[in-house]
Amino acid sequence: MLGSTHGTLTTHSRPARVVACGEQPPHTVHGMSEPHRDGGGQGACPVDRDVSGRPLHAPVPDLDRFFRPESVAVIGASDSEGRPNTGITRQLIAWAERVGARLHPVNPGRSQVFGQPCHASVADLPEPVDLAVLLVGDPLPVIEQLAEAKVKFAVAFASGFAETGERGAAAQKRLAEAVARSGLRLLGPNTNLNAFEKFRTDLDGPAIALITQSGHQGRPVFSLQELGIRLSHWAPTGNEADLETADFLSYFATRPEVGAIAAYVEGLKDGRSFLLAADRAARNKVPVVAVKVGRTETGARTAASHTGKLTGADEVVDAAMRQFGVIRVDGLDELQDTAALLARARKPTAEGVAVYSISGGTGAHFSDLATAAGLRLPTLGPAKQAELHQWIPEYLHVANPVDNGGHPVGDWRGRKILDAILADPAIGVLICPITGPFPPMSDKLAQDLVDAAEQTDKLVCVVWGSPVGTEDAYRRTLLGSSRVATFRTFANCITAVRAYLDHHRFVDGYRSPFDDAPRVLSPSARKARALMRPGQQLSEHAAKQLLRAYGIRVPREQLVTSAAAAVRAASQVGYPVVMKASGPQLAHKTELGLVKVQLTSASQVRDAYRELTDIARYEDVPLDGVLVCQMIERGVEMVVGVTRDSLFGPTVTVGLGGVLVEVLRDVVVGVPPFGEDQARAMLDELRSRALLDGVRGAPPADLDALVETVLRVQRMALELGDDLAELDINPLVVLPRGQGAVALDALAVCP
């Protein structure tokens, strides 16, 4: 964990923050942004939408007055001991004093609360109110009163809404509709007091902003303050009837004091809003680290019962986060360690990692884990190894990992070794695992690491493996440094360092896919829409017409309705041919015997036609004809498809195709919009990626043609929108390099 902020602070090398359209640039006052004077409304953005009508930019809610209000009303305030509202009122009074806000209790049954004048209703408040905290069982009747008083923000703690089932979801919908009409912004319902916690004000440096949908899950990150890590905000979003995770993500990404955003997410309210918020963070080079519940069916079911929102297919959520640079971790310990490192570490000067230890076993163990996780441990050059052997015995390994044997850390040699490793231009990160304390050498090693970190622009990490954690070398020396990142486990260190390197590599090359998203329908869309049949699955022949409309190559083929026509078509297509039954109800033709391959003569074509039509009659499957197709024999069989996700809309899938698609399930998902680089990155994630490069003497496949097909399918998904429920191209045969790709079969479903 990066320790307290005494001494020189490290921060991101980051360009000036991008100010959202409609925003006023913030003015910094004592580390906080001066609140905007126009209240809590959303910033106005010019309408900019893609071909499907979805927004390409999102305004950033002006939440300054939420987090730093000048005046607060507590509806349902109480000072009667033993009542839940009393404890909450007491905490809110203390919070208002800390942030300099004037607090007004509201309760028709009291004239005073904790010695302060209490008002009978919102209408009786003596001044306009920035924030109203609703300590009432049903917030709905109060919303209209708040709107009339022009209150900017409200917080509803009440439960019993979407988290309870269908009836509660209906109540939440009514609440959301009332809020939308009112013009105020609501946090909750089913939220808590986390936004009004006591934040330490004696810490400086880049801060972590925290978003949670379950307040208790944010406690480990909030506790980082006790280790010297600054927190600036905590947004407990609850059921998100109005304000949602994406709103706070967008807002925090524009705050100058925020070095990283940590989030615990159970469900996303709207996939598109999340993508736009993550895009804003990526543009501003602000790292986002998230735990997202729902990797398993059990987790997804539990999350839904807790917050009443869709969790979404996990592979789609994972793809969306990866595309926009959101770092997904599994545990709360990983969340706190990774967010702390990313908030405060400088931009890497190199991606090489050096492992330095006093034990060969420790160094070898850590290096194995780090390499398996994808970290690069470059071999130190002969000159550098010779330099290290000035202070380390010749029989010890110093190529990386570096084993010093123990004794050099106890004297002047220890610092020399550290400086020599950090001076290597290939090394951007130095990691020293200390599996247990061994004073006085461990004390000297810890101090040398801190001193070396102060003199370098490179990242220095320490893994303090002692289960005790009370040692001075850990509590005072390491945690007292703002320049050393200290971890308690190998796994968390490796996860955080990998995320640190990945994040900077990602944002350095980031170009928002929303900038290049199509805004105008292409001529292909008009052709394709004429082929759609609402409520139907298209036949293979009709589905291929859709592909043709978008310039996706299909085999030479003809649709025929007689044996004689089949023979004529075969001579025109060219032998050998494939013959397939074509009908709107045929999804798996091979299983029914409705595909015939390697037909080389007119007699075989006639026989095949009769057999295909006989089987169709026997199976009672209506046909629109029989396809006589060009035979494509060489190439890698892939699958490319479109499905609709409940949160993100159309998604594009690519993977190993043919009969293996259901067996190996080697596919990856992309969430539009994405560009060519992301399409190529999707291919690199496939386990079968080597097949495209050519194996066992096979020529390399035409990757450019495959990428182009994926991008054309994406365009189809965006332009046809809700009119296309599903598309499946399987197999798409990718021919040898320079020869293109051909869609041999296709299925399309219109909702």
C-alpha positions in Angstrom: 0.0 0.0 0.0 1.3 3.4 -0.8 1.8 5.1 2.6 1.3 8.5 4.0 2.0 11.6 2.0 4.9 13.1 3.9 7.6 14.0 1.4 7.5 14.3 -2.4 4.2 13.2 -3.9 3.9 11.1 -7.0 1.1 11.7 -9.4 0.1 10.8 -12.9 1.6 12.5 -15.9 -1.7 13.5 -17.1 -2.9 16.2 -19.6 -5.3 18.9 -18.4 -8.7 17.5 -17.7 -11.3 17.6 -20.5 -14.1 19.8 -19.4 -17.5 18.4 -20.3 -19.6 20.3 -22.8 -21.9 22.5 -20.8 -19.6 22.6 -17.7 -17.8 25.6 -16.2 -14.1 24.9 -15.5 -13.7 24.2 -11.7 -11.7 26.6 -9.5 -9.7 24.9 -6.8 -10.2 26.1 -3.2 -8.3 24.2 -0.5 -8.1 21.1 -2.5 -11.8 21.1 -3.4 -13.4 22.4 -6.5 -15.5 25.5 -6.0 -19.1 24.6 -6.4 -20.8 25.8 -9.6 -23.4 28.4 -9.1 -26.0 27.0 -11.4 -27.0 24.2 -9.1 -27.3 20.5 -9.7 -28.7 20.2 -13.2 -27.0 18.3 -15.9 -24.6 20.1 -18.3 -26.1 20.7 -21.7 -24.5 18.9 -24.7 -25.3 19.2 -28.4 -27.2 16.2 -29.6 -24.8 13.8 -31.2 -26.1 10.3 -31.9 -25.0 7.3 -33.8 -27.0 5.6 -36.5 -29.0 3.6 -34.0 -30.1 6.9 -32.3 -28.0 6.3 -29.2 -26.0 9.2 -27.7 -22.3 9.5 -28.4 -21.6 11.9 -25.5 -23.1 12.2 -22.1 -23.3 15.4 -20.0 -21.6 15.3 -16.7 -24.0 15.9 -13.7 -22.8 19.0 -11.7 -22.6 17.2 -8.3 -20.6 19.8 -6.6 -23.6 21.0 -4.6 -24.4 17.4 -3.6 -21.0 16.7 -2.1 -20.4 20.3 -0.8 -23.8 21.9 -0.2 -24.3 25.3 1.4 -27.7 24.3 2.9 -29.2 21.0 3.9 -32.7 20.0 4.9 -33.3 16.8 7.0 -36.9 15.7 6.4 -38.0 13.6 9.3 -35.3 14.8 11.7 -35.5 13.5 15.2 -33.8 13.9 18.6 -35.8 11.3 20.5 -33.4 8.8 21.9 -33.7 5.2 20.7 -35.2 6.2 17.3 -33.2 5.3 14.1 -33.7 8.8 12.7 -32.1 10.3 15.8 -28.7 8.7 15.2 -28.9 9.7 11.5 -29.8 13.3 12.3 -26.9 13.5 14.8 -24.5 12.2 12.1 -25.8 14.7 9.5 -25.4 17.6 11.9 -21.8 16.7 12.5 -21.2 16.3 8.7 -22.8 19.6 7.9 -20.5 21.3 10.4 -17.5 19.7 8.7 -18.4 20.8 5.2 -19.6 24.2 6.3 -23.3 23.7 5.4 -26.3 25.2 7.2 -28.7 22.4 8.3 -32.4 22.8 8.7 -34.4 20.1 10.5 -37.9 19.4 9.1 -40.6 17.6 11.2 -44.1 18.8 11.8 -44.2 17.2 15.2 -41.3 19.2 16.7 -40.4 22.8 17.2 -36.7 22.0 17.8 -34.3 19.2 17.1 -31.0 19.1 19.0 -31.5 22.7 19.9 -32.0 23.9 16.3 -35.3 25.4 15.0 -37.4 22.7 13.3 -39.7 23.5 10.4 -43.1 22.0 9.8 -42.6 21.4 6.0 -40.2 22.0 3.2 -42.3 25.1 2.2 -41.3 26.7 5.5 -37.6 26.5 5.0 -35.9 29.9 5.4 -33.7 29.6 2.3 -33.2 27.6 -0.9 -31.8 24.2 -0.1 -29.1 22.4 -2.1 -29.6 18.9 -0.5 -32.6 17.3 1.2 -32.1 14.1 3.2 -35.3 12.1 3.4 -35.7 10.1 6.7 -39.2 9.0 5.7 -40.6 5.6 4.9 -42.1 6.7 1.6 -40.2 9.4 -0.2 -42.7 9.7 -3.1 -45.1 12.3 -1.5 -42.1 14.5 -0.6 -40.7 14.8 -4.1 -43.3 17.2 -5.3 -42.7 19.5 -2.3 -39.0 19.4 -3.0 -39.6 20.4 -6.6 -41.7 23.3 -5.6 -38.9 24.5 -3.3 -36.4 24.1 -6.1 -34.2 21.7 -4.1 -31.3 20.5 -6.2 -30.6 17.1 -4.7 -32.3 14.5 -2.5 -31.2 11.3 -0.8 -33.7 8.6 0.0 -32.6 5.9 2.5 -35.9 4.0 2.5 -35.9 0.4 1.4 -38.8 -1.8 0.1 -38.3 -0.9 -3.6 -36.9 -2.9 -6.5 -34.8 -5.0 -4.2 -37.9 -6.6 -2.9 -39.4 -7.9 -6.1 -42.1 -6.9 -8.6 -44.3 -4.8 -6.3 -41.3 -2.9 -5.1 -40.0 -2.4 -8.6 -43.4 -0.8 -9.5 -43.0 1.6 -6.6 -39.5 2.4 -7.6 -40.7 3.2 -11.1 -43.3 5.6 -9.8 -40.6 7.3 -7.7 -38.3 7.6 -10.7 -41.0 9.1 -12.8 -41.8 11.6 -10.1 -38.1 12.6 -9.8 -37.8 13.0 -13.6 -40.8 15.4 -13.6 -39.4 17.3 -10.6 -36.1 18.4 -12.1 -34.1 17.4 -8.9 -31.6 14.6 -8.8 -32.1 11.7 -6.4 -29.6 9.4 -4.7 -31.3 6.1 -3.8 -33.6 4.7 -2.6 -32.1 2.0 -0.5 -28.9 3.9 0.1 -27.1 4.8 3.3 -24.9 7.4 5.0 -21.6 6.6 3.3 -21.6 9.9 1.4 -21.6 11.7 4.8 -18.7 9.9 6.3 -15.9 11.7 8.1 -13.0 12.0 5.6 -9.5 12.7 6.7 -8.5 16.3 5.8 -4.8 15.9 6.8 -3.9 13.8 3.7 -3.0 15.3 0.3 -1.9 13.9 -3.0 -4.1 12.2 -5.6 -7.2 10.7 -4.0 -9.4 7.7 -4.6 -13.1 8.4 -5.3 -15.3 5.5 -4.3 -18.6 4.2 -5.8 -20.5 1.4 -4.2 -23.9 -0.3 -4.5 -23.5 -2.0 -1.2 -22.1 0.3 1.4 -20.3 -2.3 3.5 -18.3 -3.4 0.5 -16.6 0.0 0.4 -15.3 -0.2 3.9 -11.9 -1.7 3.0 -11.2 1.1 0.5 -12.5 3.8 3.0 -10.1 2.3 5.6 -7.1 3.1 3.3 -7.1 6.5 5.0 -5.7 4.9 8.1 -2.7 3.9 5.9 -2.2 7.4 4.6 -4.2 7.1 1.3 -6.5 10.0 0.6 -10.2 9.5 -0.2 -12.1 12.4 -1.7 -15.7 11.1 -2.2 -17.9 8.2 -1.5 -21.1 7.6 -3.6 -23.4 4.8 -2.3 -25.7 4.6 -5.3 -28.3 2.1 -3.8 -31.1 1.2 -6.2 -30.3 4.0 -8.7 -33.8 5.2 -9.3 -32.2 8.3 -10.7 -28.5 9.0 -10.1 -26.5 5.9 -11.1 -22.9 4.6 -11.1 -22.3 6.2 -14.6 -23.2 9.6 -13.3 -20.6 9.5 -10.5 -18.1 7.9 -12.8 -18.4 10.8 -15.2 -18.2 13.4 -12.5 -15.2 11.9 -10.7 -13.3 11.6 -14.0 -13.4 15.4 -14.3 -12.3 16.1 -10.7 -8.7 17.4 -10.5 -8.1 15.8 -7.1 -9.1 12.3 -8.2 -6.2 10.0 -9.1 -8.3 6.8 -9.4 -11.9 5.7 -9.1 -12.7 2.5 -7.2 -16.2 0.9 -7.7 -18.2 -2.0 -6.3 -20.9 -2.7 -8.9 -23.7 -5.2 -8.5 -25.7 -4.2 -11.5 -25.6 -1.5 -14.2 -28.7 0.6 -14.7 -27.9 1.4 -18.3 -25.1 -0.1 -20.4 -24.7 2.8 -22.8 -24.4 5.3 -19.9 -21.7 3.2 -18.4 -19.7 3.0 -21.7 -19.9 6.8 -22.1 -18.8 7.3 -18.5 -15.9 4.9 -18.9 -15.0 6.6 -22.2 -14.8 9.9 -20.4 -12.5 8.4 -17.8 -10.3 6.9 -20.5 -10.1 10.2 -22.4 -9.0 12.0 -19.1 -6.6 9.1 -18.3 -8.2 8.5 -15.0 -8.0 4.8 -14.0 -11.1 3.0 -13.0 -10.9 -0.2 -10.9 -14.1 -2.2 -10.3 -15.4 -5.3 -8.6 -18.4 -6.4 -10.7 -20.7 -9.0 -9.1 -22.3 -11.6 -11.4 -19.5 -13.8 -12.7 -21.5 -16.8 -11.6 -25.2 -17.6 -11.8 -25.4 -17.5 -8.0 -23.7 -14.2 -7.8 -25.9 -12.7 -10.5 -29.1 -14.0 -8.8 -28.0 -12.6 -5.4 -27.1 -9.2 -6.9 -30.5 -8.9 -8.5 -32.3 -9.6 -5.3 -30.2 -7.0 -3.5 -30.4 -4.0 -5.9 -33.2 -5.0 -8.2 -31.2 -4.4 -11.4 -30.1 -6.6 -14.3 -26.6 -7.8 -14.0 -26.2 -8.5 -17.7 -24.4 -11.4 -19.3 -21.0 -11.5 -17.6 -18.9 -12.0 -20.7 -20.5 -8.9 -22.2 -19.9 -6.8 -19.1 -16.3 -8.1 -19.1 -15.8 -7.1 -22.8 -17.3 -3.7 -22.2 -15.0 -3.0 -19.3 -12.0 -4.2 -21.2 -12.7 -2.2 -24.3 -12.9 1.0 -22.3 -10.0 0.4 -20.0 -11.9 -0.4 -16.8 -9.7 -2.7 -14.7 -11.9 -5.5 -13.3 -10.7 -7.3 -10.1 -12.3 -10.0 -8.1 -11.7 -9.2 -4.4 -12.1 -6.1 -2.2 -8.4 -6.5 -1.2 -7.5 -6.3 -4.8 -9.7 -3.3 -5.3 -8.1 -1.3 -2.5 -4.5 -2.2 -3.4 -4.9 -1.7 -7.2 -6.8 1.6 -6.8 -4.2 2.9 -4.3 -1.3 2.1 -6.6 -3.0 3.6 -9.7 -4.1 6.7 -7.9 -0.6 7.7 -6.9 2.1 6.0 -9.0 3.9 7.9 -11.7 3.6 7.0 -15.3 6.1 4.1 -16.1 9.3 4.8 -17.9 9.6 1.2 -19.1 7.5 -2.0 -18.8 10.3 -4.2 -17.6 9.9 -5.6 -14.0 12.9 -6.5 -11.8 12.5 -8.8 -8.8 15.0 -8.3 -6.0 15.1 -10.5 -2.9 17.4 -11.8 -0.2 16.4 -15.4 -1.0 16.7 -17.3 -4.2 13.6 -19.3 -3.4 11.5 -16.1 -2.8 12.8 -14.5 -6.0 12.1 -17.6 -8.1 8.6 -18.1 -6.6 7.6 -14.5 -7.2 9.1 -14.5 -10.7 7.1 -17.6 -11.7 3.9 -16.0 -10.5 4.7 -12.6 -12.1 5.6 -14.1 -15.5 2.5 -16.4 -15.5 0.4 -13.2 -15.0 1.9 -11.6 -18.0 4.6 -9.3 -16.4 7.8 -9.0 -18.4 11.0 -9.7 -16.5 13.8 -8.8 -18.9 17.2 -10.4 -18.4 19.7 -7.9 -17.2 22.6 -7.4 -19.6 26.1 -8.7 -19.0 27.4 -5.3 -18.0 24.7 -4.8 -15.5 25.2 -8.3 -14.0 28.9 -7.6 -13.7 28.1 -4.3 -11.9 25.8 -6.2 -9.5 28.5 -8.8 -8.8 30.7 -6.1 -7.3 28.4 -6.3 -4.3 26.8 -9.7 -4.7 28.8 -13.0 -4.6 29.5 -14.5 -8.1 27.7 -17.7 -7.4 24.3 -16.0 -6.9 21.9 -15.3 -9.8 21.5 -11.7 -10.7 20.1 -11.9 -14.3 16.5 -11.2 -12.9 15.4 -12.1 -10.4 18.3 -10.7 -8.5 19.3 -12.7 -5.4 21.7 -10.9 -3.0 22.1 -13.7 -0.6 21.1 -11.7 2.4 24.2 -10.1 3.8 24.6 -7.2 1.4 21.3 -5.6 2.7 22.8 -5.1 6.1 25.5 -2.6 5.0 26.3 0.0 2.4 26.0 -2.5 -0.4 22.3 -2.7 -0.2 21.6 0.8 -1.5 24.2 0.4 -4.2 22.4 -2.7 -5.5 19.0 -1.0 -5.6 20.4 2.1 -7.4 22.1 -0.1 -10.0 18.9 -2.0 -10.8 16.8 1.1 -11.0 19.3 2.7 -13.3 18.7 0.0 -16.0 16.7 1.7 -18.8 14.7 -1.6 -19.4 13.4 -1.6 -15.8 10.4 0.5 -15.0 9.3 -1.4 -11.8 11.3 -2.8 -9.0 9.6 -5.4 -6.7 11.1 -6.6 -3.5 9.3 -9.4 -1.8 10.1 -9.6 2.0 8.5 -12.8 3.2 9.1 -12.1 6.8 10.9 -9.7 9.2 14.5 -10.4 10.1 15.7 -7.4 12.0 18.0 -5.6 11.8 18.6 -6.4 8.2 14.9 -6.1 7.2 14.8 -2.7 8.8 17.9 -1.6 6.8 16.4 -3.0 3.6 13.1 -1.2 4.1 14.8 2.1 4.7 17.1 1.6 1.7 14.0 0.9 -0.5 12.3 4.1 0.7 15.4 6.2 0.1 16.0 4.7 -3.3 12.3 5.3 -4.2 12.7 9.0 -3.3 15.6 9.4 -5.8 14.0 7.7 -8.8 11.0 8.3 -11.1 10.4 4.5 -11.2 7.9 2.5 -9.3 9.3 0.6 -6.2 7.0 -2.1 -4.7 7.5 -4.1 -1.5 5.6 -7.2 -0.5 5.7 -7.4 3.3 4.8 -11.0 4.0 4.6 -10.9 7.8 1.2 -11.9 9.1 1.7 -9.6 12.2 2.0 -6.3 10.5 3.0 -4.4 13.6 6.7 -4.2 12.8 8.3 -0.7 12.6 9.8 -1.5 9.3 6.3 -2.0 7.9 4.2 0.4 9.9 6.6 3.4 10.0 9.2 3.0 7.3 7.2 1.5 4.4 3.8 2.9 5.1 5.4 6.2 6.0 6.6 6.6 2.4 4.6 8.3 -0.3 6.8 6.7 -3.0 6.9 3.0 -2.1 3.8 0.8 -2.8 3.5 -1.8 -0.1 1.5 -4.9 -0.4 0.8 -7.8 2.0 0.5 -10.6 -0.6 2.3 -11.7 -3.8 -1.0 -11.9 -5.7 -2.2 -8.4 -4.9 1.1 -6.9 -5.8 1.2 -8.7 -9.2 -2.4 -7.8 -9.9 -1.8 -4.1 -9.1 1.4 -3.8 -11.1 -0.1 -5.5 -14.1 -3.1 -3.2 -14.0 -0.7 -0.2 -13.6 1.2 -1.1 -16.7 -1.9 -2.1 -18.7 -3.7 1.1 -17.8 -0.9 3.4 -19.0 -0.4 1.4 -22.2 -4.1 1.6 -22.8 -4.6 5.4 -22.2 -1.5 6.3 -24.0 -2.9 4.8 -27.2 -6.5 5.5 -26.5 -8.8 6.8 -29.2 -12.4 6.9 -28.3 -14.5 4.6 -30.5 -17.4 7.1 -30.2 -15.4 9.6 -32.2 -15.6 7.3 -35.3 -19.0 5.7 -34.7 -21.2 6.0 -37.8 -23.7 8.8 -37.5 -25.5 8.5 -40.9 -27.2 5.4 -42.3 -25.3 3.8 -45.2 -27.0 2.8 -48.5 -26.5 -0.8 -47.2 -28.9 -0.2 -44.4 -31.7 0.8 -46.8 -31.1 -2.3 -48.9 -31.0 -4.5 -45.8 -34.2 -3.2 -44.3 -36.1 -4.1 -47.4 -35.0 -7.7 -46.8 -36.1 -7.9 -43.2 -39.2 -9.9 -42.2 -40.5 -8.8 -38.8 -41.1 -11.6 -36.4 -39.4 -14.2 -38.6 -36.2 -16.1 -38.9 -34.8 -15.5 -42.4 -33.8 -18.4 -44.6 -30.2 -18.9 -45.4 -30.7 -17.4 -48.8 -32.4 -14.3 -47.4 -29.8 -14.0 -44.6 -27.0 -14.1 -47.2 -28.8 -11.3 -49.1 -28.3 -9.2 -45.9 -24.6 -10.0 -45.9 -24.3 -9.1 -49.5 -26.0 -5.7 -48.8 -23.1 -5.0 -46.4 -20.4 -6.1 -48.8 -19.7 -9.4 -46.9 -18.6 -12.0 -49.4 -20.7 -15.2 -49.9 -20.2 -18.1 -52.3 -21.4 -18.1 -55.8 -24.9 -19.7 -55.4 -28.4 -19.9 -56.9 -31.7 -20.7 -55.3 -33.7 -23.3 -57.3 -37.0 -24.9 -57.1 -36.6 -27.9 -59.5 -34.0 -30.6 -60.2 -33.5 -29.3 -63.7 -32.9 -25.8 -62.4 -30.4 -27.3 -59.9 -28.4 -28.9 -62.8 -28.3 -25.7 -64.7 -27.2 -23.8 -61.6 -24.5 -26.3 -60.9 -23.0 -25.8 -64.3 -23.0 -22.0 -63.9 -21.6 -22.1 -60.3 -19.0 -24.6 -61.3 -18.4 -28.1 -60.0 -17.9 -29.4 -57.3 -21.0 -27.9 -55.6 -22.7 -28.0 -52.3 -26.5 -28.3 -52.1 -28.5 -27.2 -49.1 -32.2 -26.9 -48.3 -33.2 -23.3 -47.6 -36.1 -22.3 -45.5 -37.0 -19.8 -42.7 -37.4 -22.6 -40.0 -34.1 -24.3 -40.7 -31.4 -23.5 -38.1 -29.4 -26.8 -38.1 -29.6 -28.3 -41.5 -26.7 -30.8 -41.1 -28.5 -32.7 -38.3 -31.5 -33.3 -40.6 -29.4 -34.4 -43.5 -30.3 -31.3 -45.5 -26.7 -30.6 -46.7 -25.0 -32.4 -49.5 -21.3 -31.7 -50.3 -18.8 -32.6 -53.0 -21.3 -33.1 -55.8 -19.4 -33.4 -59.1 -22.0 -34.4 -61.7 -25.5 -33.6 -63.0 -26.8 -37.0 -61.8 -25.6 -36.3 -58.3 -27.2 -32.9 -58.3 -30.6 -34.3 -59.5 -30.5 -37.1 -56.8 -29.5 -34.6 -54.2 -32.3 -32.3 -55.0 -34.9 -35.1 -54.8 -33.4 -36.3 -51.5 -33.3 -32.8 -49.9 -36.9 -32.1 -50.8 -38.1 -35.5 -49.7 -36.5 -35.1 -46.3 -38.0 -31.6 -45.9 -41.5 -33.0 -46.7 -41.0 -35.9 -44.2 -39.8 -33.5 -41.5 -42.7 -31.0 -42.4 -40.2 -28.2 -43.0 -41.3 -25.6 -45.5 -38.6 -24.6 -48.0 -38.2 -21.5 -50.2 -35.9 -23.6 -52.4 -32.6 -25.4 -52.6 -29.3 -23.6 -52.7 -26.7 -24.7 -55.2 -23.4 -23.3 -53.9 -19.8 -23.0 -54.8 -17.6 -25.4 -52.9 -15.0 -23.7 -50.6 -12.5 -26.1 -49.3 -9.5 -24.3 -47.9 -9.4 -22.0 -44.9 -10.0 -21.5 -41.2 -13.6 -21.9 -40.1 -14.7 -19.0 -37.9 -18.0 -17.7 -36.5 -19.1 -14.1 -36.5 -22.4 -13.1 -35.0 -24.7 -10.5 -33.5 -26.8 -10.9 -30.4 -28.7 -8.3 -28.3 -27.7 -7.8 -24.6 -30.3 -6.5 -22.2 -27.9 -3.8 -21.0 -25.7 -2.9 -23.9 -27.8 -3.6 -26.9 -26.2 -5.2 -29.9 -23.0 -7.1 -29.3 -20.6 -8.8 -31.8 -19.1 -12.2 -31.3 -16.2 -13.7 -33.1 -14.5 -17.1 -32.5 -13.6 -20.5 -33.8 -16.5 -21.7 -35.9 -17.8 -24.8 -37.7 -18.9 -27.7 -35.5 -16.4 -26.8 -32.8 -18.2 -23.6 -31.8 -20.5 -25.3 -29.4 -17.9 -27.8 -28.2 -14.9 -25.5 -27.5 -16.8 -22.2 -27.1 -13.7 -20.3 -28.1 -15.4 -16.9 -28.7 -14.9 -13.3 -27.6 -17.5 -10.5 -27.5 -17.2 -6.9 -28.6 -19.6 -4.1 -27.6 -20.1 -1.6 -30.3 -18.8 0.9 -31.1 -15.2 -0.4 -31.6 -12.6 0.2 -34.2 -10.1 -1.9 -36.1 -7.6 -2.1 -33.3 -10.2 -3.5 -30.9 -11.3 -6.0 -33.5 -7.8 -7.3 -33.9 -7.4 -7.3 -30.1 -10.5 -9.5 -29.9 -8.9 -12.1 -32.2 -5.8 -12.0 -30.0 -7.9 -13.2 -27.1 -8.9 -16.4 -28.8 -7.3 -19.6 -27.5 -7.2 -20.8 -31.2 -5.5 -17.6 -32.4 -2.5 -19.7 -33.7 -4.8 -21.3 -36.3 -5.1 -18.0 -38.1 -1.3 -17.7 -38.3 -1.0 -21.1 -39.9 -0.1 -24.4 -38.2 1.3 -27.7 -39.5 2.3 -26.2 -42.9 -1.1 -24.4 -43.4 -0.7 -20.9 -44.9 -1.5 -17.8 -42.7 -5.2 -16.8 -42.9 -6.3 -13.5 -44.3 -6.6 -11.6 -41.0 -7.4 -8.3 -42.7 -10.4 -9.8 -44.4 -11.6 -11.3 -41.1 -11.2 -8.0 -39.3 -13.1 -6.2 -42.2 -15.9 -8.7 -41.9 -16.2 -8.2 -38.1 -16.3 -4.4 -38.7 -19.0 -4.8 -41.4 -21.1 -7.0 -39.1 -20.7 -4.3 -36.4 -22.0 -1.7 -38.8 -24.9 -3.9 -39.6 -25.7 -4.4 -35.9 -25.6 -0.6 -35.3 -27.6 0.4 -38.4 -30.3 -2.3 -38.1 -30.6 -1.9 -34.4 -33.8 -3.4 -32.9 -34.8 -4.8 -36.3 -32.1 -7.5 -36.0 -32.3 -9.7 -33.0 -29.7 -12.2 -34.0 -27.2 -12.9 -36.7 -25.0 -16.0 -37.0 -22.4 -16.5 -39.8 -21.1 -20.0 -39.3 -18.8 -20.9 -40.8 -17.1 -17.9 -42.1 -14.2 -19.5 -44.0 -11.1 -17.3 -43.8 -9.0 -18.1 -46.8 -5.2 -17.8 -47.1 -3.7 -14.4 -46.9 -4.8 -12.1 -49.6 -7.8 -14.2 -50.7 -10.5 -12.9 -48.4 -13.2 -14.5 -46.3 -16.4 -16.2 -47.4 -19.6 -16.6 -45.4 -20.7 -20.2 -46.2 -23.9 -20.2 -44.0 -25.9 -17.5 -42.2 -28.9 -17.2 -39.9 -30.8 -14.0 -39.1 -33.7 -13.4 -36.8 -36.0 -10.4 -37.0 -37.9 -9.6 -33.7 
